[in-house]
């Protein structure tokens, strides 16, 4: 089995997040747009693939975030999150 079939926790996305954000996003709180479950991004289930990462809600399994890095940009799709609260330092 590889990382595309074994879910990691959202803390595994910290390196990808740090390419864009200066704060630790694993402690940010997201609300799932599908089931309204709320929790830290670090508690999401992450599937890492060659193209990036897919982070799913641990309660319902729906996609909350997609994150990928290309030579020209880092792409973040948060359409599965109703909201994301990033704590101030």
TAFENKA-V835293 format. One record per pair of residues at least 6 apart in sequence whose ideal C-beta (glycine too) atoms are under 6 Angstrom apart, sorted by the first residue. I is the first residue (numbers start at 1). J is the second residue. Records with the same first field share a line. If there is no record, write none. Layout:
# TAFENKA-V835293
I = J + J
This chain:
# TAFENKA-V835293
3 = 48
4 = 47 + 49
7 = 45 + 47
8 = 46
10 = 41 + 42 + 44 + 46 + 55
11 = 26 + 42
12 = 46
13 = 46 + 53
14 = 26
16 = 53 + 67
17 = 25
19 = 74
20 = 74
25 = 41
26 = 41 + 42
27 = 40
28 = 41 + 84 + 86
29 = 40 + 85
30 = 41 + 64 + 81 + 84
31 = 38 + 82 + 83
32 = 57 + 64
33 = 80 + 82
34 = 60 + 62
35 = 59 + 60
37 = 57 + 59
43 = 58
44 = 55 + 64
45 = 56 + 58
46 = 53 + 55
47 = 54
51 = 68
52 = 67 + 68
53 = 67
54 = 63 + 66
55 = 64 + 65
56 = 63
57 = 64
62 = 80
63 = 80
64 = 80 + 81
65 = 78
66 = 77
67 = 76
68 = 75
